[in-house]
Amino acid sequence: MDQAFLYCVGATKAGTSWLYRTLADRPDVALSAVKETHFWDTRDPDARRAQIEAFERQLRRFGTLCTEAEERGQGWKVANMSRRMADMNRLIAMMQDGSEEAYLNYVTAPAVAETRLVGDICPAYGLLSTGTLSEMLGAVPEARFLYLIREPVSRLWSAVRMQADRQLQPGQTVEQKAHNILHRVLNKGVETHLTARGDYAGTVARLRAVVPAEQLRVMYMEELVTDAGYASLCGWLGLPEVRAPVSEKVHEGQAIVIRPDLAEEAARQLASQYAFAEAEVGPLPDAWRARA
């Protein structure tokens, strides 16, 4: 492969969308118009069929948005949605094929002569087994694996707010729904997928068991979204340093303040993640120290 290859495997709500947007805007990086392929976390046939159906629903939504943009005379939006629809059609075809060859062809298809980096950014990959991570490395032996981690309570609260927005019922506010969900997560042990995606220690252990040390980077999100942090990442990826939109936020959701009692309980239950990060990743950023 002529270009460097990046797997960004999460964590969920830890800056992967910001990274995708920032890299996709570079002329020397070629990423699909659809951020998450979900190729490696849907190897089971039932999961693959469900993911294809989800992509097909998204494709229909893109078509509706494209038609509405045409009616409003929004040529720029028509062009953007048309590009996303074309990529979605290619993605669906790749998923239906299901082979590693089809996957690599899909991921590398946007590359041109000046492209220095291609890749796959999908937070769901942070939950994968060592067996599947080994398959990923086997498909691209020289690939670099990036795992972003965010202050644990903030990451959990962001994920909870996103779920609350999706599950909102008539008569509820997002704030009420989010606090109800977080209370259940912390006190009843339900909706464990929300906390599993923030098990940094577990994910890093699986990554280290498979990925050579020089091809793996675990990075604080709070470090990434600084000029120095982004420049450091570019150097690791072999990209020329450019300024990044460090002040921009992507998919941040509604700015709802977490209840202090729930924040304290979340920090207590997530204490092992703070300890892991300080011991294994490096000095904690200020946002982490405020809760640790």
C-alpha positions as CSV (number, residue, x, y, z in Angstrom):
1,M,0.0,0.0,0.0
2,D,1.5,3.4,-1.0
3,Q,-0.3,5.4,1.6
4,A,-0.1,5.1,5.4
5,F,-3.2,3.4,6.9
6,L,-4.9,4.5,10.1
7,Y,-7.3,2.5,12.3
8,C,-8.9,4.9,14.8
9,V,-10.7,2.5,17.2
10,G,-12.5,4.9,19.5
11,A,-13.3,5.7,22.2
12,T,-16.9,6.7,21.7
13,K,-17.5,10.4,22.4
14,A,-13.8,11.0,22.7
15,G,-13.0,13.1,19.6
16,T,-13.3,10.7,16.8
17,S,-15.7,12.8,14.8
18,W,-13.5,15.9,15.3
19,L,-10.5,13.9,14.1
20,Y,-12.4,12.6,11.1
21,R,-13.6,16.0,10.1
22,T,-10.1,17.5,10.6
23,L,-8.3,14.8,8.6
24,A,-11.0,14.6,5.8
25,D,-10.5,18.4,5.2
26,R,-6.8,17.8,4.3
27,P,-5.8,17.4,0.7
28,D,-3.2,14.8,1.6
29,V,-5.7,12.6,3.4
30,A,-8.4,10.5,1.7
31,L,-11.3,9.3,3.8
32,S,-14.7,8.1,2.7
33,A,-17.6,10.5,2.9
34,V,-19.2,8.0,5.4
35,K,-17.2,8.1,8.6
36,E,-17.8,4.6,10.0
37,T,-17.7,1.5,7.9
38,H,-18.5,-1.0,10.7
39,F,-16.7,-3.7,8.7
40,W,-14.8,-5.3,11.5
41,D,-17.5,-5.2,14.2
42,T,-20.1,-6.9,12.0
43,R,-18.4,-10.1,11.0
44,D,-21.4,-12.1,12.3
45,P,-23.9,-12.5,9.4
46,D,-26.8,-11.3,11.5
47,A,-24.9,-8.2,12.6
48,R,-23.8,-7.6,9.0
49,R,-27.4,-7.8,7.7
50,A,-28.6,-5.4,10.4
51,Q,-25.8,-2.9,9.6
52,I,-26.6,-3.0,5.9
53,E,-30.2,-2.3,6.7
54,A,-29.1,0.7,8.8
55,F,-27.0,2.0,5.9
56,E,-29.9,1.6,3.5
57,R,-32.1,3.7,5.8
58,Q,-29.4,6.3,6.0
59,L,-29.1,6.2,2.2
60,R,-32.9,6.9,1.9
61,R,-32.5,9.8,4.3
62,F,-29.7,11.2,2.2
63,G,-31.9,11.0,-0.8
64,T,-34.6,13.0,0.9
65,L,-32.2,15.6,2.0
66,C,-30.8,15.9,-1.5
67,T,-34.2,16.4,-3.0
68,E,-35.1,19.1,-0.4
69,A,-31.8,20.8,-1.2
70,E,-32.5,20.8,-4.9
71,E,-35.9,22.3,-4.3
72,R,-34.3,25.1,-2.3
73,G,-31.6,25.7,-4.9
74,Q,-28.8,24.7,-2.5
75,G,-26.4,23.5,-5.0
76,W,-23.5,23.1,-2.5
77,K,-25.7,20.8,-0.4
78,V,-26.9,18.8,-3.4
79,A,-23.2,18.2,-4.3
80,N,-22.4,17.2,-0.8
81,M,-25.3,14.8,-0.4
82,S,-24.7,13.3,-3.8
83,R,-21.1,12.5,-2.8
84,R,-22.3,10.9,0.4
85,M,-24.9,8.9,-1.4
86,A,-22.3,7.6,-3.9
87,D,-20.1,6.6,-1.0
88,M,-23.0,5.0,0.8
89,N,-23.8,2.9,-2.2
90,R,-20.2,1.8,-2.5
91,L,-20.2,1.0,1.2
92,I,-23.3,-1.1,1.0
93,A,-21.9,-3.0,-1.9
94,M,-18.7,-3.6,0.0
95,M,-20.6,-4.9,3.1
96,Q,-22.7,-7.2,0.9
97,D,-19.4,-8.6,-0.6
98,G,-17.9,-9.0,2.9
99,S,-14.4,-9.8,1.8
100,E,-11.2,-8.1,3.1
101,E,-10.3,-7.4,-0.5
102,A,-13.5,-5.5,-1.0
103,Y,-13.0,-3.6,2.2
104,L,-9.5,-2.5,1.4
105,N,-10.6,-1.4,-2.1
106,Y,-13.4,0.6,-0.5
107,V,-11.2,2.3,2.0
108,T,-8.4,3.1,-0.4
109,A,-10.6,4.1,-3.4
110,P,-10.6,7.9,-2.5
111,A,-6.8,8.0,-2.7
112,V,-5.1,10.1,-5.4
113,A,-1.5,10.7,-6.2
114,E,-0.9,13.2,-3.4
115,T,-2.7,11.1,-0.7
116,R,-0.4,10.3,2.2
117,L,-3.0,8.7,4.6
118,V,-6.1,6.6,4.3
119,G,-8.0,4.8,7.0
120,D,-11.1,3.7,8.9
121,I,-12.4,5.7,11.9
122,C,-14.9,3.7,13.9
123,P,-15.4,3.9,17.7
124,A,-17.2,0.6,17.8
125,Y,-13.8,-1.1,17.1
126,G,-12.8,-0.3,20.7
127,L,-14.9,-3.2,21.8
128,L,-13.4,-5.8,19.5
129,S,-11.7,-9.0,20.7
130,T,-8.0,-9.7,20.3
131,G,-9.0,-12.1,17.5
132,T,-10.7,-9.5,15.4
133,L,-8.0,-7.0,16.1
134,S,-5.5,-9.5,14.8
135,E,-7.5,-9.9,11.6
136,M,-7.4,-6.1,11.2
137,L,-3.7,-6.1,11.6
138,G,-3.4,-9.0,9.2
139,A,-5.3,-7.2,6.6
140,V,-2.9,-4.2,6.8
141,P,0.2,-5.3,8.7
142,E,1.7,-1.8,8.6
143,A,-1.4,-0.1,9.9
144,R,-1.3,2.4,12.8
145,F,-3.9,2.1,15.6
146,L,-5.0,5.2,17.4
147,Y,-7.2,5.1,20.5
148,L,-8.5,8.4,21.9
149,I,-9.5,8.6,25.6
150,R,-11.5,11.4,27.2
151,E,-12.0,12.4,30.9
152,P,-14.2,9.5,31.9
153,V,-17.2,11.3,33.5
154,S,-17.4,13.8,30.6
155,R,-17.3,11.0,28.1
156,L,-20.0,8.9,29.9
157,W,-22.2,12.0,30.3
158,S,-21.8,12.9,26.6
159,A,-22.8,9.3,25.6
160,V,-25.7,9.4,27.9
161,R,-27.0,12.7,26.5
162,M,-26.7,11.4,23.0
163,Q,-28.8,8.3,23.9
164,A,-31.3,10.5,25.8
165,D,-31.8,12.6,22.7
166,R,-32.4,9.5,20.6
167,Q,-34.9,8.0,23.1
168,L,-36.8,11.1,24.1
169,Q,-40.5,10.6,24.7
170,P,-43.3,13.2,24.5
171,G,-43.4,15.3,27.6
172,Q,-39.7,14.7,28.5
173,T,-36.8,17.0,28.3
174,V,-33.4,15.8,27.3
175,E,-32.1,16.9,30.7
176,Q,-34.6,14.7,32.5
177,K,-34.1,11.7,30.2
178,A,-30.3,12.0,30.5
179,H,-30.3,12.1,34.3
180,N,-32.7,9.1,34.4
181,I,-30.5,7.1,32.1
182,L,-27.3,8.0,34.1
183,H,-29.0,7.1,37.4
184,R,-29.9,3.6,36.0
185,V,-26.4,3.1,34.6
186,L,-24.8,3.9,38.0
187,N,-27.3,2.3,40.3
188,K,-28.9,-0.6,38.5
189,G,-26.1,-1.8,36.3
190,V,-28.2,-1.5,33.1
191,E,-27.3,-0.2,29.6
192,T,-23.7,-1.5,30.2
193,H,-22.7,-0.6,26.6
194,L,-22.5,3.0,27.8
195,T,-19.8,2.2,30.3
196,A,-18.1,-0.6,28.3
197,R,-17.1,1.9,25.6
198,G,-15.2,3.8,28.3
199,D,-13.3,0.8,29.6
200,Y,-10.0,2.3,28.5
201,A,-7.9,-0.2,30.5
202,G,-9.6,-3.2,28.9
203,T,-9.4,-1.8,25.3
204,V,-5.7,-0.9,25.7
205,A,-4.9,-4.3,27.1
206,R,-6.5,-6.0,24.0
207,L,-4.7,-3.6,21.6
208,R,-1.3,-4.1,23.3
209,A,-1.7,-7.9,23.0
210,V,-1.9,-7.6,19.3
211,V,-0.5,-4.3,17.9
212,P,3.3,-3.7,17.9
213,A,4.1,-0.8,20.3
214,E,5.5,1.4,17.5
215,Q,2.2,1.1,15.6
216,L,-0.1,1.9,18.6
217,R,-0.9,5.3,20.1
218,V,-3.2,6.0,23.0
219,M,-3.9,9.7,23.2
220,Y,-5.9,12.0,25.5
221,M,-8.6,13.8,23.5
222,E,-7.9,16.9,25.5
223,E,-4.3,16.8,24.2
224,L,-5.4,16.1,20.6
225,V,-7.5,19.2,20.3
226,T,-4.6,21.5,20.9
227,D,-2.1,22.8,18.3
228,A,0.8,20.9,19.9
229,G,-1.2,17.7,20.3
230,Y,-2.5,17.7,16.7
231,A,1.0,18.4,15.4
232,S,2.4,15.5,17.4
233,L,-0.3,13.2,15.9
234,C,0.5,14.4,12.4
235,G,4.2,13.6,13.0
236,W,3.3,10.1,14.1
237,L,1.1,9.6,11.1
238,G,3.8,10.9,8.7
239,L,1.7,14.0,7.7
240,P,3.0,17.5,7.4
241,E,2.0,19.7,10.3
242,V,-0.9,22.1,9.6
243,R,-3.1,24.1,11.9
244,A,-6.2,22.4,13.1
245,P,-9.6,23.8,14.1
246,V,-8.9,23.2,17.8
247,S,-11.7,25.4,19.0
248,E,-14.4,23.6,17.0
249,K,-16.6,20.9,18.5
250,V,-18.3,18.1,16.5
251,H,-21.4,16.2,17.7
252,E,-21.1,17.7,21.1
253,G,-24.8,17.6,21.9
254,Q,-26.8,19.8,24.2
255,A,-24.8,21.5,26.9
256,I,-26.5,20.1,30.0
257,V,-24.8,20.3,33.4
258,I,-24.6,16.9,35.1
259,R,-26.1,16.7,38.6
260,P,-23.2,16.9,41.2
261,D,-24.3,13.8,43.1
262,L,-24.3,11.7,39.9
263,A,-21.0,13.2,38.8
264,E,-19.4,12.2,42.1
265,E,-20.8,8.7,41.9
266,A,-19.7,8.3,38.3
267,A,-16.2,9.5,39.2
268,R,-16.1,7.0,42.1
269,Q,-17.2,4.1,39.9
270,L,-14.7,5.1,37.1
271,A,-11.8,5.6,39.5
272,S,-9.8,2.7,38.0
273,Q,-9.8,4.5,34.6
274,Y,-8.2,7.6,36.0
275,A,-5.6,5.5,37.7
276,F,-4.9,3.5,34.5
277,A,-4.5,6.6,32.4
278,E,-2.1,8.2,34.8
279,A,0.0,5.1,35.1
280,E,0.0,3.9,31.5
281,V,-0.7,6.9,29.2
282,G,0.9,9.9,31.0
283,P,0.3,12.8,33.2
284,L,-3.4,13.6,33.4
285,P,-4.8,16.6,31.6
286,D,-6.3,19.3,33.9
287,A,-9.9,18.2,33.0
288,W,-9.0,14.7,34.3
289,R,-7.3,16.0,37.5
290,A,-10.4,18.0,38.4
291,R,-12.4,14.8,38.8
292,A,-9.7,12.2,39.7
